[in-house]
Amino acid sequence: MIRLNKLTLKVNKNFKNLALQLLTALLLPAVIYTGAYAQTDTTLKNTLPAGGKMVNGKPTGKGWVDLLANATDWNMEDAFWKLSNNELRGTIGKEKEHHYGYTKKTYKDFELNVMIKMVGDEDANSGVCVRINPTSFDDAPGYQIDMGKGYWGSLWEERRASMVQKFPDALVPKVVKFNDWNHYYIVAKGHHIQAWLNGVKTIDIVHEAGFDSGKIGFQLCHLHNPTVVDVKSLFIREIK
């Protein structure tokens, strides 16, 4: 009886060890990918904060500044970007270079509300650029709250870390309105970057290696078929 008890204890101990190894093997991939994928609520609930609430294309609350009020506040090429009546339009074909449009002013910590539409084929690509530090209209290192196949809802860092945090592709069709208006609400405070796409949080990461200030703008991506990017709302509220 004693031998049986010892044997039973040994078997139980081995079983526990095996179970622990299996559990570790199952959980390890989730740990590995924590830095690459957004901690997304797969129920895709609308968790948009008060700062992201929009009424008739304008955010509620005080302190918001319309970045589309004056074309003289922007650096952009007339052949690719037009700003009139508080609406910005970018058009591009199969150009060899990117063509960015961006603010002359540099921003540090802020909230940003964007109503944006990208029309093109399935490979169309653009992005809401934050904290970029351009050296030319083709070269704009910094963050993009991205748009396009394989990129929607993700945080990309141009010319630097590349993909910082990826939103799962399988969830994109449940959130994005293709060839239609989409709302991005973005919060950049210190090295903490957050973004909501149509009310669903897709980005939430502290990225210490990123720029902590830069321009606000938009990308027209090179080497793609004709693409049109329209922005009808772009409001910023700086965080002091």
C-alpha positions as a printed Julia matrix, in Angstrom:
240×3 Matrix{Float64}:
   0.0    0.0     0.0
   2.83   2.36    0.81
   4.57   1.56   -2.48
   1.34   2.24   -4.31
   1.0    5.6    -2.59
   4.58   6.55   -3.49
   4.02   5.44   -7.07
   0.8    7.39   -7.2
   2.54  10.51   -5.89
   5.31  10.09   -8.47
   2.81   9.68  -11.31
   0.84  12.7   -10.11
   4.04  14.78   -9.92
   5.07  13.75  -13.44
   1.6   14.51  -14.73
   1.71  17.98  -13.17
   5.12  18.64  -14.74
   3.83  17.53  -18.14
   0.74  19.69  -17.79
   2.91  22.67  -16.85
   5.12  22.13  -19.91
   2.07  21.94  -22.19
   0.57  25.09  -20.67
   3.86  26.96  -21.12
   4.05  25.85  -24.76
   0.54  27.13  -25.38
   1.03  30.47  -23.65
   4.52  31.25  -24.92
   3.4   32.4   -28.39
   0.98  34.83  -26.78
   3.82  36.25  -24.7
   6.08  36.51  -27.72
   3.49  38.38  -29.8
   2.38  40.77  -27.06
   4.71  43.45  -28.4
   3.61  42.97  -32.01
  -0.17  42.76  -31.79
  -2.61  45.16  -30.19
  -4.25  43.99  -27.0
  -7.54  43.96  -28.85
 -10.95  43.15  -27.45
 -11.98  40.54  -30.01
 -15.61  41.44  -29.36
 -14.71  44.71  -31.11
 -16.63  46.83  -28.64
 -16.79  50.57  -29.14
 -14.6   52.01  -26.37
 -14.09  55.47  -27.86
 -13.19  58.0   -25.14
 -15.01  61.3   -24.78
 -12.24  63.09  -26.68
 -13.04  61.09  -29.79
 -16.73  61.94  -29.93
 -17.66  63.75  -33.15
 -20.84  65.67  -34.0
 -21.34  66.85  -37.58
 -17.69  66.22  -38.33
 -16.39  68.19  -35.36
 -15.16  66.96  -31.97
 -17.06  67.94  -28.88
 -15.37  69.7   -26.0
 -13.08  72.71  -25.84
  -9.57  73.38  -27.08
  -9.78  71.76  -30.52
  -7.95  73.39  -33.46
  -8.9   72.8   -37.09
  -5.73  71.88  -38.98
  -7.5   72.22  -42.32
  -8.41  75.88  -41.83
  -5.49  77.34  -43.78
  -3.38  75.91  -46.61
  -0.48  78.18  -45.61
  -0.05  76.04  -42.48
   1.01  73.08  -44.65
   4.02  71.84  -46.56
   2.77  69.98  -49.64
   3.2   69.7   -53.39
   0.43  71.27  -55.46
   0.66  68.46  -58.02
  -0.42  65.93  -55.39
  -2.34  67.79  -52.66
  -5.16  70.34  -52.66
  -6.61  72.03  -49.56
  -9.76  74.09  -49.94
 -12.97  74.65  -47.98
 -11.49  72.81  -45.0
 -11.02  69.61  -47.0
  -7.74  68.04  -48.07
  -7.4   65.82  -51.14
  -4.36  63.84  -52.23
  -4.07  61.98  -55.53
  -1.29  59.72  -56.78
  -0.61  57.18  -59.52
   2.34  54.83  -59.87
   4.92  57.35  -58.75
   8.45  56.19  -57.94
   8.51  58.26  -54.75
   6.19  58.86  -51.81
   4.49  62.25  -51.63
   3.73  63.42  -48.1
   1.75  66.47  -47.05
   2.37  67.69  -43.5
   1.98  70.6   -41.1
   4.62  73.27  -40.76
   4.12  73.21  -37.01
   5.68  70.55  -34.79
   3.53  68.88  -32.14
   4.48  66.92  -29.05
   1.61  65.49  -26.95
  -1.9   65.66  -28.39
  -5.27  64.17  -29.25
  -6.16  63.97  -32.94
  -9.51  63.38  -34.64
  -9.42  62.44  -38.33
 -12.2   61.65  -40.8
 -10.47  60.1   -43.81
 -11.4   58.2   -46.97
  -9.02  56.26  -49.2
 -10.29  55.15  -52.61
  -8.28  52.8   -54.8
  -7.75  49.15  -55.59
  -7.17  46.45  -52.97
  -3.49  47.4   -52.7
  -4.11  51.1   -52.0
  -2.03  52.4   -49.11
  -1.83  55.57  -47.05
  -1.56  56.59  -43.44
  -2.19  59.29  -40.84
   1.29  60.51  -40.0
   2.09  61.66  -36.47
   5.4   62.83  -35.05
   7.07  62.62  -38.45
  10.33  64.46  -39.08
  10.52  64.85  -42.87
  13.71  65.51  -44.8
  11.79  65.77  -48.1
   8.34  65.06  -49.55
   9.51  61.48  -50.16
  11.25  60.86  -46.83
   9.25  61.27  -43.63
  10.6   59.19  -40.72
   8.11  58.74  -37.91
   4.79  57.11  -37.06
   1.92  56.23  -39.34
  -1.47  55.19  -38.02
  -1.74  53.03  -41.06
  -4.24  52.33  -43.83
  -4.17  49.61  -46.47
  -4.16  45.86  -46.94
  -2.11  44.31  -44.14
  -1.8   47.65  -42.36
  -5.23  48.95  -41.32
  -5.34  49.87  -37.64
  -1.63  49.21  -37.17
   1.21  51.41  -35.93
   4.01  51.67  -38.48
   7.25  53.61  -38.04
   8.52  54.81  -41.42
  12.26  54.46  -42.1
  12.82  53.26  -38.55
  11.29  50.29  -36.68
   8.74  49.41  -39.43
   5.82  47.53  -37.83
   5.56  48.58  -34.19
   2.15  47.11  -33.4
  -0.04  45.18  -35.83
  -3.8   44.95  -35.74
  -4.94  41.43  -36.72
  -5.85  41.23  -40.42
  -8.79  38.91  -39.71
 -10.51  41.66  -37.7
 -10.03  44.44  -40.26
 -13.18  43.77  -42.37
 -15.25  43.99  -39.2
 -13.97  47.49  -38.44
 -12.97  49.27  -41.68
 -15.35  50.9   -44.16
 -13.51  50.26  -47.42
 -13.56  53.09  -49.98
 -15.59  55.12  -47.49
 -15.12  57.44  -44.54
 -13.27  56.11  -41.49
 -12.65  57.81  -38.15
  -9.31  57.66  -36.39
  -8.95  59.04  -32.88
  -5.3   59.16  -31.83
  -3.66  60.01  -28.52
   0.1   60.56  -28.25
   1.4   61.31  -24.78
   5.05  60.78  -23.98
   5.97  57.52  -25.68
   2.49  56.09  -25.18
   0.59  55.85  -28.47
  -3.09  54.9   -28.63
  -5.55  54.84  -31.52
  -9.18  53.94  -32.11
 -10.48  53.05  -35.58
 -14.22  53.65  -35.88
 -14.46  53.4   -32.1
 -12.45  50.16  -31.76
  -9.1   50.4   -30.02
  -6.43  48.99  -32.32
  -3.21  50.52  -30.96
  -2.01  50.78  -27.37
   1.73  50.66  -26.87
   4.6   52.42  -25.14
   7.38  52.7   -27.71
  10.38  54.32  -26.06
  12.47  54.35  -29.26
  10.03  56.54  -31.2
  10.1   60.3   -31.76
   8.37  62.29  -29.02
   7.5   65.19  -31.36
   7.06  65.97  -35.04
   4.66  67.02  -37.79
   1.12  65.84  -38.5
   0.35  64.74  -42.04
  -0.63  62.1   -44.57
   1.15  59.71  -46.89
   0.6   59.09  -50.59
   2.35  55.77  -51.05
   4.54  55.1   -54.09
   4.32  52.33  -56.71
   0.55  51.79  -56.36
  -2.27  52.23  -58.85
  -4.19  55.53  -58.74
  -5.3   56.33  -55.2
  -7.32  59.24  -53.82
  -7.11  60.25  -50.16
  -9.7   62.69  -48.8
  -9.66  64.26  -45.35
 -12.73  66.22  -44.27
 -11.97  66.55  -40.55
  -8.59  67.03  -38.88
  -8.75  68.47  -35.39
  -5.96  68.53  -32.81
  -6.01  69.3   -29.1
  -2.59  69.63  -27.54
  -1.94  68.03  -24.16
   0.01  70.34  -21.87
